[in-house]
Amino acid sequence: MNSAGNLHAYPPASEWLRLEVDEPPRFWVTIDTEEDFDWAAPFARTGYRLDSVPALAACQSWFERAGVVPIYLVDWPIVADDRARDILGPAEQGGRCEIGAQLHPWVNPPHDEEVCARNSYTGNLPPALQRAKMAALRDAIRDRFGTAPTVYRAGRYGLGPETGAMLAELGFRCDSSVRAGFDYRAGHGPDYRAAPLHPWWCRTDHGAVLEVPLTTVFGGLLGQAGRGLYHRATGRGGRIGAALARLGLVERIALTPEGIPAERACEAIDIAIAQRLPVLTLSFHSPSLQPGNTPYVRDQAELELFYRWWDVVLDHLARRGVAATTAADILARASHFAPAA
């Protein structure tokens, strides 16, 4: 068990949460619900937009029709927007969605740090400032939506060595910041290349936090065995990794409609099922719900393709017997794996 409370200190395989015999996996939909900003521009406290907020209504209606209860991981500008509260609040109160927290430090008070690329990862900030920002966001969500969040995601997946202990102290019970298979060190971020895909309990002096990583698998002829080759190749430049994928040798596939074709996502689902992952994490950013905000949805045609992706992927999940779940259910099912006090 991770006694240090460090979510980067991965437990041995013997401590991963696993499916019982004959138990099917489940999936949840996590939405990084955030302001609209230019992803290629320098980070800034001001100048962002919230034009995509009304599109949350169509998104929520779509998932309700699909029988999925998504979790909106909301950040500070979203929490402060009355339209977002009016759309998501009633849905959350009616059990049709869940609300969690996502921390973008550059727009989240207190504003005591320099705004720069390194500080865009919360885990790089001084511990006291990290905790203050996390507490401010938790309290704002509680005050605006009526319930304190129990699920956290660090913006830009920016965990630090102290994050697990802080989350437990602040009442969070689940983190989903580990983007397994990705390396953000070039931009001052964390390295998740060696992270497990199975959930695990992170034990701290303040209690346990369940880590549920984002799902990324490796496909191609080499499959999971090609993971190391992929990382060595991409360490020398992205073109080599792309060439490996074109040759069908090894390909990194994340469960997201952002940049991943539906047929590849279905392949990744099959791989994840074969690996007997208990929870499949599907994710995207809310600005993609409106054309022009992200590189993935640039016009109306691509927005229609975005929703078509969900049609295909949810149909494949249903045919494979993988049902939708919620954060509350994930925590309940994982409780019998909880570490000793």
TORKOL-4160 file (C-alpha; in steps of 0.2 Angstrom, whole numbers, padded with zeros to 4 digits, m for minus):
341
<pt num="1" X="0000" Y="0000" Z="0000"/>
<pt num="2" X="0006" Y="0018" Z="m0003"/>
<pt num="3" X="0009" Y="0023" Z="0014"/>
<pt num="4" X="0017" Y="0039" Z="0009"/>
<pt num="5" X="0001" Y="0046" Z="0002"/>
<pt num="6" X="0011" Y="0050" Z="m0015"/>
<pt num="7" X="0000" Y="0046" Z="m0030"/>
<pt num="8" X="0016" Y="0045" Z="m0040"/>
<pt num="9" X="0022" Y="0030" Z="m0029"/>
<pt num="10" X="0013" Y="0016" Z="m0038"/>
<pt num="11" X="0009" Y="0001" Z="m0028"/>
<pt num="12" X="0014" Y="m0017" Z="m0033"/>
<pt num="13" X="0002" Y="m0027" Z="m0044"/>
<pt num="14" X="m0003" Y="m0037" Z="m0029"/>
<pt num="15" X="m0012" Y="m0021" Z="m0022"/>
<pt num="16" X="m0021" Y="m0016" Z="m0038"/>
<pt num="17" X="m0040" Y="m0017" Z="m0037"/>
<pt num="18" X="m0046" Y="m0032" Z="m0048"/>
<pt num="19" X="m0062" Y="m0039" Z="m0054"/>
<pt num="20" X="m0070" Y="m0054" Z="m0045"/>
<pt num="21" X="m0072" Y="m0070" Z="m0055"/>
<pt num="22" X="m0086" Y="m0067" Z="m0068"/>
<pt num="23" X="m0088" Y="m0049" Z="m0063"/>
<pt num="24" X="m0089" Y="m0038" Z="m0078"/>
<pt num="25" X="m0080" Y="m0021" Z="m0080"/>
<pt num="26" X="m0089" Y="m0005" Z="m0080"/>
<pt num="27" X="m0086" Y="0012" Z="m0088"/>
<pt num="28" X="m0088" Y="0030" Z="m0082"/>
<pt num="29" X="m0088" Y="0046" Z="m0092"/>
<pt num="30" X="m0078" Y="0060" Z="m0085"/>
<pt num="31" X="m0079" Y="0078" Z="m0092"/>
<pt num="32" X="m0066" Y="0091" Z="m0089"/>
<pt num="33" X="m0078" Y="0105" Z="m0087"/>
<pt num="34" X="m0068" Y="0121" Z="m0090"/>
<pt num="35" X="m0067" Y="0138" Z="m0098"/>
<pt num="36" X="m0063" Y="0141" Z="m0116"/>
<pt num="37" X="m0045" Y="0147" Z="m0120"/>
<pt num="38" X="m0032" Y="0146" Z="m0133"/>
<pt num="39" X="m0022" Y="0130" Z="m0129"/>
<pt num="40" X="m0007" Y="0136" Z="m0139"/>
<pt num="41" X="m0006" Y="0153" Z="m0130"/>
<pt num="42" X="0003" Y="0157" Z="m0114"/>
<pt num="43" X="m0007" Y="0154" Z="m0098"/>
<pt num="44" X="m0017" Y="0169" Z="m0092"/>
<pt num="45" X="m0028" Y="0173" Z="m0077"/>
<pt num="46" X="m0040" Y="0183" Z="m0088"/>
<pt num="47" X="m0045" Y="0184" Z="m0106"/>
<pt num="48" X="m0054" Y="0167" Z="m0106"/>
<pt num="49" X="m0072" Y="0164" Z="m0113"/>
<pt num="50" X="m0086" Y="0154" Z="m0107"/>
<pt num="51" X="m0096" Y="0153" Z="m0123"/>
<pt num="52" X="m0097" Y="0134" Z="m0123"/>
<pt num="53" X="m0106" Y="0133" Z="m0106"/>
<pt num="54" X="m0124" Y="0133" Z="m0114"/>
<pt num="55" X="m0118" Y="0118" Z="m0124"/>
<pt num="56" X="m0118" Y="0108" Z="m0107"/>
<pt num="57" X="m0137" Y="0107" Z="m0108"/>
<pt num="58" X="m0137" Y="0098" Z="m0125"/>
<pt num="59" X="m0123" Y="0087" Z="m0118"/>
<pt num="60" X="m0132" Y="0082" Z="m0102"/>
<pt num="61" X="m0148" Y="0079" Z="m0112"/>
<pt num="62" X="m0138" Y="0067" Z="m0124"/>
<pt num="63" X="m0131" Y="0057" Z="m0110"/>
<pt num="64" X="m0148" Y="0056" Z="m0101"/>
<pt num="65" X="m0155" Y="0048" Z="m0117"/>
<pt num="66" X="m0140" Y="0036" Z="m0118"/>
<pt num="67" X="m0143" Y="0031" Z="m0100"/>
<pt num="68" X="m0126" Y="0037" Z="m0094"/>
<pt num="69" X="m0123" Y="0048" Z="m0078"/>
<pt num="70" X="m0108" Y="0058" Z="m0082"/>
<pt num="71" X="m0097" Y="0067" Z="m0069"/>
<pt num="72" X="m0093" Y="0085" Z="m0073"/>
<pt num="73" X="m0076" Y="0089" Z="m0066"/>
<pt num="74" X="m0079" Y="0108" Z="m0064"/>
<pt num="75" X="m0066" Y="0121" Z="m0062"/>
<pt num="76" X="m0066" Y="0139" Z="m0054"/>
<pt num="77" X="m0073" Y="0149" Z="m0069"/>
<pt num="78" X="m0087" Y="0136" Z="m0072"/>
<pt num="79" X="m0092" Y="0136" Z="m0054"/>
<pt num="80" X="m0094" Y="0154" Z="m0054"/>
<pt num="81" X="m0105" Y="0154" Z="m0070"/>
<pt num="82" X="m0123" Y="0155" Z="m0066"/>
<pt num="83" X="m0128" Y="0146" Z="m0082"/>
<pt num="84" X="m0117" Y="0131" Z="m0078"/>
<pt num="85" X="m0125" Y="0130" Z="m0061"/>
<pt num="86" X="m0143" Y="0131" Z="m0068"/>
<pt num="87" X="m0139" Y="0117" Z="m0080"/>
<pt num="88" X="m0129" Y="0105" Z="m0070"/>
<pt num="89" X="m0137" Y="0109" Z="m0053"/>
<pt num="90" X="m0154" Y="0102" Z="m0056"/>
<pt num="91" X="m0146" Y="0087" Z="m0065"/>
<pt num="92" X="m0135" Y="0083" Z="m0051"/>
<pt num="93" X="m0149" Y="0085" Z="m0038"/>
<pt num="94" X="m0160" Y="0073" Z="m0049"/>
<pt num="95" X="m0146" Y="0060" Z="m0049"/>
<pt num="96" X="m0143" Y="0062" Z="m0068"/>
<pt num="97" X="m0125" Y="0068" Z="m0066"/>
<pt num="98" X="m0112" Y="0070" Z="m0053"/>
<pt num="99" X="m0101" Y="0085" Z="m0049"/>
<pt num="100" X="m0082" Y="0084" Z="m0046"/>
<pt num="101" X="m0068" Y="0096" Z="m0045"/>
<pt num="102" X="m0055" Y="0100" Z="m0058"/>
<pt num="103" X="m0041" Y="0113" Z="m0053"/>
<pt num="104" X="m0034" Y="0125" Z="m0066"/>
<pt num="105" X="m0022" Y="0134" Z="m0054"/>
<pt num="106" X="m0019" Y="0149" Z="m0065"/>
<pt num="107" X="m0038" Y="0154" Z="m0064"/>
<pt num="108" X="m0041" Y="0147" Z="m0046"/>
<pt num="109" X="m0038" Y="0158" Z="m0031"/>
<pt num="110" X="m0028" Y="0162" Z="m0021"/>
<pt num="111" X="m0018" Y="0170" Z="m0035"/>
<pt num="112" X="m0001" Y="0170" Z="m0026"/>
<pt num="113" X="0010" Y="0162" Z="m0039"/>
<pt num="114" X="0018" Y="0168" Z="m0056"/>
<pt num="115" X="0007" Y="0162" Z="m0070"/>
<pt num="116" X="0019" Y="0152" Z="m0081"/>
<pt num="117" X="0019" Y="0134" Z="m0089"/>
<pt num="118" X="0028" Y="0126" Z="m0074"/>
<pt num="119" X="0015" Y="0133" Z="m0062"/>
<pt num="120" X="0001" Y="0127" Z="m0073"/>
<pt num="121" X="0004" Y="0110" Z="m0065"/>
<pt num="122" X="m0004" Y="0112" Z="m0047"/>
<pt num="123" X="0009" Y="0099" Z="m0040"/>
<pt num="124" X="0023" Y="0111" Z="m0044"/>
<pt num="125" X="0016" Y="0124" Z="m0032"/>
<pt num="126" X="0021" Y="0126" Z="m0014"/>
<pt num="127" X="0011" Y="0114" Z="m0004"/>
<pt num="128" X="0002" Y="0127" Z="0006"/>
<pt num="129" X="m0003" Y="0136" Z="m0010"/>
<pt num="130" X="m0009" Y="0120" Z="m0017"/>
<pt num="131" X="m0020" Y="0116" Z="m0002"/>
<pt num="132" X="m0027" Y="0133" Z="m0002"/>
<pt num="133" X="m0032" Y="0132" Z="m0020"/>
<pt num="134" X="m0040" Y="0115" Z="m0018"/>
<pt num="135" X="m0049" Y="0120" Z="m0002"/>
<pt num="136" X="m0056" Y="0136" Z="m0011"/>
<pt num="137" X="m0062" Y="0126" Z="m0026"/>
<pt num="138" X="m0070" Y="0113" Z="m0014"/>
<pt num="139" X="m0079" Y="0126" Z="m0004"/>
<pt num="140" X="m0085" Y="0135" Z="m0020"/>
<pt num="141" X="m0092" Y="0119" Z="m0027"/>
<pt num="142" X="m0101" Y="0115" Z="m0011"/>
<pt num="143" X="m0108" Y="0133" Z="m0009"/>
<pt num="144" X="m0114" Y="0133" Z="m0027"/>
<pt num="145" X="m0120" Y="0116" Z="m0030"/>
<pt num="146" X="m0125" Y="0111" Z="m0012"/>
<pt num="147" X="m0114" Y="0096" Z="m0010"/>
<pt num="148" X="m0095" Y="0095" Z="m0007"/>
<pt num="149" X="m0086" Y="0086" Z="m0021"/>
<pt num="150" X="m0078" Y="0069" Z="m0017"/>
<pt num="151" X="m0069" Y="0067" Z="m0034"/>
<pt num="152" X="m0054" Y="0077" Z="m0040"/>
<pt num="153" X="m0044" Y="0079" Z="m0056"/>
<pt num="154" X="m0029" Y="0090" Z="m0057"/>
<pt num="155" X="m0029" Y="0101" Z="m0072"/>
<pt num="156" X="m0016" Y="0096" Z="m0085"/>
<pt num="157" X="m0015" Y="0080" Z="m0074"/>
<pt num="158" X="m0003" Y="0090" Z="m0063"/>
<pt num="159" X="m0002" Y="0079" Z="m0047"/>
<pt num="160" X="0012" Y="0082" Z="m0035"/>
<pt num="161" X="0019" Y="0071" Z="m0021"/>
<pt num="162" X="0008" Y="0079" Z="m0008"/>
<pt num="163" X="m0008" Y="0079" Z="m0017"/>
<pt num="164" X="m0015" Y="0062" Z="m0011"/>
<pt num="165" X="m0013" Y="0068" Z="0008"/>
<pt num="166" X="m0021" Y="0085" Z="0004"/>
<pt num="167" X="m0036" Y="0077" Z="m0005"/>
<pt num="168" X="m0039" Y="0065" Z="0010"/>
<pt num="169" X="m0038" Y="0079" Z="0022"/>
<pt num="170" X="m0050" Y="0090" Z="0012"/>
<pt num="171" X="m0063" Y="0076" Z="0011"/>
<pt num="172" X="m0060" Y="0070" Z="m0007"/>
<pt num="173" X="m0062" Y="0051" Z="m0008"/>
<pt num="174" X="m0057" Y="0048" Z="m0027"/>
<pt num="175" X="m0044" Y="0055" Z="m0038"/>
<pt num="176" X="m0043" Y="0053" Z="m0057"/>
<pt num="177" X="m0028" Y="0063" Z="m0062"/>
<pt num="178" X="m0016" Y="0049" Z="m0067"/>
<pt num="179" X="m0015" Y="0048" Z="m0086"/>
<pt num="180" X="m0007" Y="0032" Z="m0088"/>
<pt num="181" X="0005" Y="0030" Z="m0103"/>
<pt num="182" X="0009" Y="0049" Z="m0105"/>
<pt num="183" X="0024" Y="0059" Z="m0100"/>
<pt num="184" X="0023" Y="0077" Z="m0097"/>
<pt num="185" X="0040" Y="0081" Z="m0091"/>
<pt num="186" X="0045" Y="0091" Z="m0107"/>
<pt num="187" X="0032" Y="0104" Z="m0101"/>
<pt num="188" X="0037" Y="0103" Z="m0082"/>
<pt num="189" X="0023" Y="0090" Z="m0079"/>
<pt num="190" X="0023" Y="0073" Z="m0072"/>
<pt num="191" X="0028" Y="0056" Z="m0080"/>
<pt num="192" X="0014" Y="0043" Z="m0080"/>
<pt num="193" X="0023" Y="0031" Z="m0092"/>
<pt num="194" X="0024" Y="0017" Z="m0078"/>
<pt num="195" X="0007" Y="0020" Z="m0070"/>
<pt num="196" X="m0005" Y="0006" Z="m0068"/>
<pt num="197" X="m0022" Y="0005" Z="m0077"/>
<pt num="198" X="m0030" Y="m0004" Z="m0063"/>
<pt num="199" X="m0037" Y="0007" Z="m0048"/>
<pt num="200" X="m0028" Y="0007" Z="m0032"/>
<pt num="201" X="m0030" Y="0014" Z="m0014"/>
<pt num="202" X="m0018" Y="0028" Z="m0009"/>
<pt num="203" X="m0016" Y="0028" Z="0010"/>
<pt num="204" X="m0012" Y="0044" Z="0020"/>
<pt num="205" X="m0013" Y="0049" Z="0038"/>
<pt num="206" X="m0030" Y="0057" Z="0034"/>
<pt num="207" X="m0038" Y="0042" Z="0026"/>
<pt num="208" X="m0038" Y="0033" Z="0009"/>
<pt num="209" X="m0040" Y="0040" Z="m0008"/>
<pt num="210" X="m0045" Y="0029" Z="m0023"/>
<pt num="211" X="m0035" Y="0032" Z="m0038"/>
<pt num="212" X="m0045" Y="0028" Z="m0054"/>
<pt num="213" X="m0033" Y="0032" Z="m0069"/>
<pt num="214" X="m0038" Y="0038" Z="m0086"/>
<pt num="215" X="m0038" Y="0023" Z="m0098"/>
<pt num="216" X="m0024" Y="0022" Z="m0111"/>
<pt num="217" X="m0019" Y="0005" Z="m0119"/>
<pt num="218" X="m0006" Y="0000" Z="m0132"/>
<pt num="219" X="m0013" Y="m0009" Z="m0147"/>
<pt num="220" X="m0004" Y="m0016" Z="m0163"/>
<pt num="221" X="0005" Y="m0032" Z="m0166"/>
<pt num="222" X="0016" Y="m0029" Z="m0151"/>
<pt num="223" X="0002" Y="m0024" Z="m0139"/>
<pt num="224" X="0006" Y="m0021" Z="m0121"/>
<pt num="225" X="0023" Y="m0028" Z="m0124"/>
<pt num="226" X="0027" Y="m0013" Z="m0136"/>
<pt num="227" X="0024" Y="0000" Z="m0122"/>
<pt num="228" X="0042" Y="0002" Z="m0119"/>
<pt num="229" X="0047" Y="0003" Z="m0137"/>
<pt num="230" X="0034" Y="0016" Z="m0140"/>
<pt num="231" X="0040" Y="0027" Z="m0125"/>
<pt num="232" X="0058" Y="0025" Z="m0131"/>
<pt num="233" X="0053" Y="0030" Z="m0149"/>
<pt num="234" X="0043" Y="0045" Z="m0144"/>
<pt num="235" X="0057" Y="0051" Z="m0133"/>
<pt num="236" X="0067" Y="0053" Z="m0149"/>
<pt num="237" X="0052" Y="0062" Z="m0158"/>
<pt num="238" X="0034" Y="0060" Z="m0161"/>
<pt num="239" X="0037" Y="0055" Z="m0179"/>
<pt num="240" X="0044" Y="0039" Z="m0174"/>
<pt num="241" X="0029" Y="0035" Z="m0163"/>
<pt num="242" X="0018" Y="0039" Z="m0178"/>
<pt num="243" X="0028" Y="0028" Z="m0189"/>
<pt num="244" X="0026" Y="0013" Z="m0177"/>
<pt num="245" X="0007" Y="0016" Z="m0177"/>
<pt num="246" X="0007" Y="0016" Z="m0196"/>
<pt num="247" X="0016" Y="0000" Z="m0197"/>
<pt num="248" X="0004" Y="m0008" Z="m0185"/>
<pt num="249" X="0018" Y="m0012" Z="m0173"/>
<pt num="250" X="0012" Y="m0002" Z="m0158"/>
<pt num="251" X="0000" Y="0012" Z="m0155"/>
<pt num="252" X="m0005" Y="0022" Z="m0139"/>
<pt num="253" X="m0024" Y="0023" Z="m0138"/>
<pt num="254" X="m0033" Y="0034" Z="m0126"/>
<pt num="255" X="m0052" Y="0032" Z="m0122"/>
<pt num="256" X="m0057" Y="0049" Z="m0128"/>
<pt num="257" X="m0066" Y="0056" Z="m0143"/>
<pt num="258" X="m0053" Y="0070" Z="m0144"/>
<pt num="259" X="m0041" Y="0064" Z="m0158"/>
<pt num="260" X="m0045" Y="0045" Z="m0157"/>
<pt num="261" X="m0056" Y="0038" Z="m0170"/>
<pt num="262" X="m0071" Y="0027" Z="m0164"/>
<pt num="263" X="m0064" Y="0011" Z="m0172"/>
<pt num="264" X="m0048" Y="0014" Z="m0162"/>
<pt num="265" X="m0057" Y="0017" Z="m0146"/>
<pt num="266" X="m0067" Y="0001" Z="m0149"/>
<pt num="267" X="m0051" Y="m0008" Z="m0151"/>
<pt num="268" X="m0045" Y="m0001" Z="m0135"/>
<pt num="269" X="m0060" Y="m0006" Z="m0126"/>
<pt num="270" X="m0057" Y="m0024" Z="m0131"/>
<pt num="271" X="m0039" Y="m0023" Z="m0125"/>
<pt num="272" X="m0045" Y="m0016" Z="m0108"/>
<pt num="273" X="m0058" Y="m0030" Z="m0106"/>
<pt num="274" X="m0045" Y="m0043" Z="m0110"/>
<pt num="275" X="m0034" Y="m0035" Z="m0097"/>
<pt num="276" X="m0048" Y="m0036" Z="m0085"/>
<pt num="277" X="m0048" Y="m0018" Z="m0080"/>
<pt num="278" X="m0062" Y="m0015" Z="m0067"/>
<pt num="279" X="m0066" Y="0003" Z="m0073"/>
<pt num="280" X="m0064" Y="0010" Z="m0090"/>
<pt num="281" X="m0062" Y="0029" Z="m0089"/>
<pt num="282" X="m0068" Y="0039" Z="m0104"/>
<pt num="283" X="m0065" Y="0058" Z="m0105"/>
<pt num="284" X="m0065" Y="0074" Z="m0114"/>
<pt num="285" X="m0065" Y="0093" Z="m0112"/>
<pt num="286" X="m0081" Y="0102" Z="m0111"/>
<pt num="287" X="m0075" Y="0116" Z="m0124"/>
<pt num="288" X="m0076" Y="0103" Z="m0137"/>
<pt num="289" X="m0095" Y="0103" Z="m0136"/>
<pt num="290" X="m0094" Y="0119" Z="m0146"/>
<pt num="291" X="m0085" Y="0121" Z="m0162"/>
<pt num="292" X="m0069" Y="0132" Z="m0163"/>
<pt num="293" X="m0063" Y="0130" Z="m0145"/>
<pt num="294" X="m0052" Y="0114" Z="m0146"/>
<pt num="295" X="m0042" Y="0106" Z="m0160"/>
<pt num="296" X="m0054" Y="0092" Z="m0160"/>
<pt num="297" X="m0070" Y="0100" Z="m0164"/>
<pt num="298" X="m0067" Y="0115" Z="m0177"/>
<pt num="299" X="m0084" Y="0116" Z="m0185"/>
<pt num="300" X="m0102" Y="0109" Z="m0185"/>
<pt num="301" X="m0097" Y="0094" Z="m0195"/>
<pt num="302" X="m0084" Y="0089" Z="m0182"/>
<pt num="303" X="m0097" Y="0092" Z="m0168"/>
<pt num="304" X="m0109" Y="0079" Z="m0176"/>
<pt num="305" X="m0094" Y="0067" Z="m0178"/>
<pt num="306" X="m0090" Y="0070" Z="m0160"/>
<pt num="307" X="m0108" Y="0064" Z="m0155"/>
<pt num="308" X="m0107" Y="0050" Z="m0168"/>
<pt num="309" X="m0091" Y="0044" Z="m0159"/>
<pt num="310" X="m0101" Y="0041" Z="m0143"/>
<pt num="311" X="m0115" Y="0032" Z="m0153"/>
<pt num="312" X="m0102" Y="0020" Z="m0159"/>
<pt num="313" X="m0092" Y="0018" Z="m0143"/>
<pt num="314" X="m0107" Y="0016" Z="m0132"/>
<pt num="315" X="m0115" Y="0003" Z="m0143"/>
<pt num="316" X="m0099" Y="m0007" Z="m0143"/>
<pt num="317" X="m0098" Y="m0006" Z="m0124"/>
<pt num="318" X="m0116" Y="m0012" Z="m0123"/>
<pt num="319" X="m0112" Y="m0027" Z="m0135"/>
<pt num="320" X="m0097" Y="m0031" Z="m0124"/>
<pt num="321" X="m0107" Y="m0031" Z="m0108"/>
<pt num="322" X="m0099" Y="m0016" Z="m0101"/>
<pt num="323" X="m0112" Y="m0005" Z="m0092"/>
<pt num="324" X="m0111" Y="0013" Z="m0086"/>
<pt num="325" X="m0107" Y="0017" Z="m0068"/>
<pt num="326" X="m0104" Y="0032" Z="m0057"/>
<pt num="327" X="m0091" Y="0038" Z="m0045"/>
<pt num="328" X="m0102" Y="0034" Z="m0031"/>
<pt num="329" X="m0104" Y="0016" Z="m0037"/>
<pt num="330" X="m0085" Y="0014" Z="m0040"/>
<pt num="331" X="m0081" Y="0020" Z="m0023"/>
<pt num="332" X="m0094" Y="0008" Z="m0016"/>
<pt num="333" X="m0088" Y="m0007" Z="m0026"/>
<pt num="334" X="m0070" Y="m0003" Z="m0021"/>
<pt num="335" X="m0074" Y="m0001" Z="m0002"/>
<pt num="336" X="m0070" Y="m0019" Z="0002"/>
<pt num="337" X="m0052" Y="m0016" Z="m0005"/>
<pt num="338" X="m0050" Y="m0002" Z="0008"/>
<pt num="339" X="m0034" Y="m0003" Z="0017"/>
<pt num="340" X="m0034" Y="m0006" Z="0036"/>
<pt num="341" X="m0035" Y="0010" Z="0046"/>
